[in-house]
Amino acid sequence: MRNRFEPEVVDALRTAKILGLRAGTQPHRFIGIWVVVAEGRVFVRSWSLKPRSWWRTFLEEPRGAIQVGTRELPVRAVRTRSERLKRAVDEAYAAKYTTPGALQYVKGFRAKRRRDTTTELVPL
């Protein structure tokens, strides 16, 4: 499908603990964030809702890039409004990030203000 990543990219993101993400088209460094795969689709959530966060950048300019292995892939950020998908993303975070130190963040990602940042990344 045109708006889905290749299966090998999805598999790499399913197992990766950290995703390199650059929001927007202005030059700046990649930052590391958590990534999950739900229903074969790639999702991220923002912990910080600060004015200069990656999530707010995507609200203004939905293009960016991710790092998958040695590849840099252009992406478009799509806000997720579906409650069904948000629940699937909740479950994906809980299944993937299971260390004692991660549990507080997994719980925090279930808070409404962070669930509302659920963003699907699709290839450009």
LINUR-V164429 format. One line per field, one symbol per residue. phi: phi as a letter, one per 40 degrees, with the letter a starting at -180 (. if undefined). psi: psi as a letter, one per 20 degrees, with the letter a starting at -180 (. if undefined). A space follows every 10 residues. Layout:
# LINUR-V164429
phi->???
psi->???
This chain:
# LINUR-V164429
phi->.cbbccdccc cccccccbbc bbcgbccacc bcbcbbbbfg bbbbbcccbc dbcccccccc acbaabbbgc cbbcbbcbcb bccccccccd ccccccbbcd ccdccdcccc cdccdccdbc bbcc
psi->qhkqqqhhgg gghhhphppp popriqprrq qprqqrppkj qpqqqpgpkq hkrhghghhh njqbqqpocj qopqrppopp iphghhghgg hgghhgnjqh hhhhhgghii qghhhijppp pqq.
